[in-house]
Amino acid sequence: MYTFLVVVFRFFILLFWGLDVEGLEHIPQDSGAIVAGNHTSWYDPVVLAVAIKRPIHFMGKAELFEHPILRWFFFQVHAFPVRRGHADREAIRTSQDKVTEGHLLGMFPEGTRNKTLEALLPMQGGAALISLKTGVPIIPVVVSKGRRTGLRRPFKVTVGSPINLGGPKKASKADIAQGSKAISAQFSSLLSRNN
């Protein structure tokens, strides 16, 4: 179902908005990694899934999985729940399993959609924690709207250089904070390139 939906969404995105993707060479071809994106809208995971050529296993807020039909749908598209604001050990284990099995893990380190006027919200530590514990790189990706051309304003997806935090190793609070700071710095740099 994932592949089918990506094809359908790609068609509509290209038809109505357009899509400009830069930096796909930073996405590993066949090994695990964390695709860490900024989060300003509900469509961010859809745009990332369309832009990146490999399936992404997204972590989504647990509330999305409460209704049985939605739960079934999200599991079909490789998503799994996380309880925000808690140390959700099951979500952390699932995340570690996904990346060590060679999959791409989609996360939004801001923890929620940014509805403020600030460019970024403070980073949560989950992406850095999983990277440190598994040794997989974090691939920073920003989604923004490009310059209007006629009636269309394309989505701009910029993939940054991998962030390697070392590991696998035990993750200290200082290591997690440093990793989150590195993600935030990359996001800021990529956003400034998009404007």
Summary of the structure (lengths in Angstrom):
residues: 195
radius of gyration: 16.0
end to end distance: 34.5
largest distance: 51.6
contacts: 610
relative contact order: 0.20
helix: 42%
strand: 19%
